[in-house]
Amino acid sequence: MGFYGLKTAPLSTLVKFFIIAVTVLVNTVPEELPLAVTILLAYSVKKMINDYNVVRHLDVCNPMGNAAAICSDKTGMLTMNRMTVLQLYVGDGHCRRVPEPDLIHSKILNLLIIDISVNCAYTSKIMVRNRAT
């Protein structure tokens, strides 16, 4: 009599099933591993494209130097080498829209101007955005 009234298979049959399962696993994994890696890579790149954060040429990342935080955008920073400020933290406040310079406290504005002027990127250029009236 076996477990719960069922007949149990002899131990040799279970060992044969285990050996067959291990053999199939050992033969299948090396063949399917490149396919799994390719599928996962394609999925990751698709997620990065949806976030507009894919780097196609690694050499564009080289000039960034010792940046602590990189805000990247496929259409801005990585392809045209230009960034646009959308939000910023000024002093203790978070500005969801870039404020007009006359709305920023004069001491903080002077510090911001100094920080921009000592930027080590020789290609930096301050560009005034045209505002529609």
Secondary structure, DSSP 4 states (H G I P E B T S, - for coil): --GGGPPPPPHHHHHHHHHHHHHHHHHHHHHHHHHHHHHHHHHHHHHHHHTT---S-GGGGGGGTT-S-----IIIIIHHS------EEETTEEESSPPPGGGS-HHHHHHHHHHHHT---TT----PPP---
